[in-house]
């Protein structure tokens, strides 16, 4: 339950007007009263709406975007399309980079609430945060189960993993592996792994810790390739696929003759600058358009579904 100004007043034993005066620092107030009100706000976790006083009931026309890593090519392109779509509808954006840090993400949520944003689009990787249940603003999630009432938009991760395995098999691979990051959440992204394993039950899925330095990550991946000696590799993202291709070359092996590689995401950057990579493409533009459409519907009080799944496609390249 989100604390209201009246709740603060009741706990502090003062009138709502007094609470408002403390927040706005207007008029004479004793230090005792100020202290009581501030302590009540801290106890209840109450955050004043910074824009409410000037907006006077009007929409802030602001949307908060919470993403784990804006350096990631996929997220960068998705955020770009979201900003474009939101601007078309008269909304500006506030971008928050959560960096997989629960404390940072919680503070961003509080900040967005304090600034009375009209809605939030999140691809948070810190699942299990109870704070999402407390947010009054409408929320739409990308590829994450944030809370039972929050709609999720994603691509068909299960079919994407299945398609990757089918493609490697079609090109003669008999000893395939999947390389993915550690995700101990119930993220829909885990469906890629399930789809791959469903299609190729004998294939191994190997986890590489996300927080490793570039040097350690390369060492881990090179060890995996040398130890398992696969003839086909599916990675859960394109950047890992590019690193795998680099390491395969360093090991004196050829692509696709010795090892075939498939990535996942299929951003415009990959299509333009690394066209030789075979990858599973997520429809980024359509994902952004759908998320904005759902968020605007929620802002207007319309009923929305829980899950929205968009189709993926295979972009062929010379890495298979």
Secondary structure, DSSP 8 states (H G I E B T S, - for coil): ----HHHHHHHHTS-HHHHHHHHHT-S---HHHHHHHHHHHHHHT----TTHHHHTT----EEEEEES-TTSHHHHHHHHHHHHHHHHTT-EEEEEE-TT-HHHHHHHHHHHHHTT-SEEEEE-S-TT-THHHH--SEEEEES----TTSEEEEE-HHHHHHHHHHHHHHTT-SSEEEEEE---S--TTHHHHHHHHHH-TTSEEEEE-TT--HHHHHHHHHHHHHHH--SEEEESSHHHHHHHHHHHHHTT--TTTT-EEEEEE--HHHHHH-TT-EEEE--HHHHHHHHHHHHHHHHTT----SEEEE--EEE--TT-
